[in-house]
Amino acid sequence: MTGPVLLHRYAHLDEVVLHYVEAGEGHPLLLLHGWPQTCWEWRHVIPLLARRYRVIAPDLRGLGDSSRPLGGYDKRTLAADLRQLMKGHLGIDRFHLAGHDWGGPTAFALAIGQQEAVSALAILDVVIPGDGGDGFSQGGRRWHHAFHMTPDLPEALTAGREEAYLGWFYRTFSHRPEAIGEEDLREYLRTYRQPGAMRAGFSLYRALPQDVSDNRESLKRGRLRMPTLAMGGAESWGRRDEVGKSLRLVAEAVEETVVADCGHFMPEEQPQVLAERLLAFFAGIG
């Protein structure tokens, strides 16, 4: 990553040690990555956003260079990790928030549980479990959801084959497969080959029934009140307008954008477009 000074730090929290990167000054902006990625997915976006914001991008529980507890992969618990990171560790009471892939449902869990803390929310190429619709797994089209939820089998079949398995997603879910190059693949494999990392990633999916239940419970108390941005990739495995349809079910004020020439991996396929849209959306919201 180039541009503003990027700092690598660790927060020792109650249940987990979170690795995070930080750059820039200004109103805090928390970026949450997805699977099968780490905070590395924001490498092109952070320098652009850090010109205006204090950007904080952690590795989620179990992934990247964070520690790997056996449990706690429901998104409400991940959100609690992040609230402790922001308020307890960094002393930040209010911040902008953006989440991609599983970072999106995690961001939603954080925002719905701490509405006073999140000044604005962006959800990138994912829908919200328990939103009242039925599109999370697209009627089984996203076959890996059920596979990852199967106990033990994914770990057995992918052990020692992480490059082949994860590489399939980087190539197939991208409209611009060159966006995740050899250096990036090595960085992702460096962490996903570590003991417990694949299990942690699969556990994000195994927690899906709990996520649905938790979100439905939260929504009974009301929808998101902060300004919310829905962004979907227009090509390949991008979610297109599904993101906006989902967010309109759970939030009161939604803006929608479908990003052209982009599949699922928006922060890597279209970092300039993403950064410009986020900067425009967050401008003037305190």
Secondary structure by P-SEA (a helix, b strand, c coil): ccccbbbbbccccccbbbbbbbbbbccbbbbbbccccccccaaaaaaaaacccbbbbbccccccccccccccccaaaaaaaaaaaacccccccbbbbbbccaaaaaaaaaaaaccccccbbbbccccccccccccccccccccccccccccaaaaaaaccaaaaaaaaaacccccccccccaaaaaaaaacccccaaaaaaaaaaaaaaaaaaaaaaaacccccccbbbbbbbcccccccaaaaaaaaacccbbbbbbbcccccccccccaaaaaaaaaaaacccc
